[in-house]
Amino acid sequence: MTAFYRAAPWLALALTLAAAPALAASGPPAGFVLTSNADLAFTSPDGATRLEQYMKDSEDLFGVKWQVWARHGDRVTELKPEQGFAAFFRFTAD
């Protein structure tokens, strides 16, 4: 019983670290390239935030994967998990 109490804090730390989300990446992973389609890039009215869509081509027609990243200054954040289609966005006043 005493051995369990000694290991419990380390076990709790290991489980916490395993469950914690990964640190934000600095951009899309290897293989994803910024799409050249200007209709798929969106900039906020104040110009501070830009949404960029990156694609990863595949050998089959339905294997194309997309990622949407928001660029705000030096920060880049993925908005959605990888998806199988491009998305269209709108910025609103609210």
MOGI-V199295 format. One record per pair of residues at least 12 apart in sequence whose ideal C-beta (glycine too) atoms are under 8 Angstrom apart, sorted by the first residue. I is the first residue (numbers start at 1). J is the second residue. D is the distance in whole Angstrom. If there is no record, write none. Layout:
i/j/d
I/J/D
I/J/D
//
This chain:
i/j/d
24/76/8
24/77/6
24/78/8
25/76/8
25/78/7
26/76/6
27/69/7
27/76/5
28/54/4
28/67/5
28/69/6
28/78/8
31/56/5
32/54/4
32/55/7
32/56/5
32/65/8
32/67/6
33/54/6
33/55/7
33/56/8
34/52/6
34/53/8
34/54/6
35/53/5
35/54/7
35/55/5
35/86/7
37/86/8
39/88/8
40/53/5
40/86/5
40/88/8
41/53/7
42/89/5
42/90/8
42/91/7
44/91/5
45/91/6
48/72/6
48/73/8
49/70/6
49/71/7
49/72/5
49/91/8
50/70/7
50/71/5
50/72/8
51/68/6
51/69/7
51/70/6
51/71/8
51/79/7
51/89/5
52/68/7
52/69/5
52/70/8
52/71/6
53/66/6
53/67/7
53/68/5
53/69/8
53/86/6
53/87/7
54/66/7
54/67/5
54/68/8
54/69/7
55/67/8
55/86/7
62/84/7
64/84/7
65/82/5
65/83/7
65/84/7
66/82/7
66/83/5
66/84/7
66/85/6
66/86/5
66/87/7
67/80/7
67/82/6
67/83/8
68/80/5
68/83/8
68/87/6
68/89/8
//
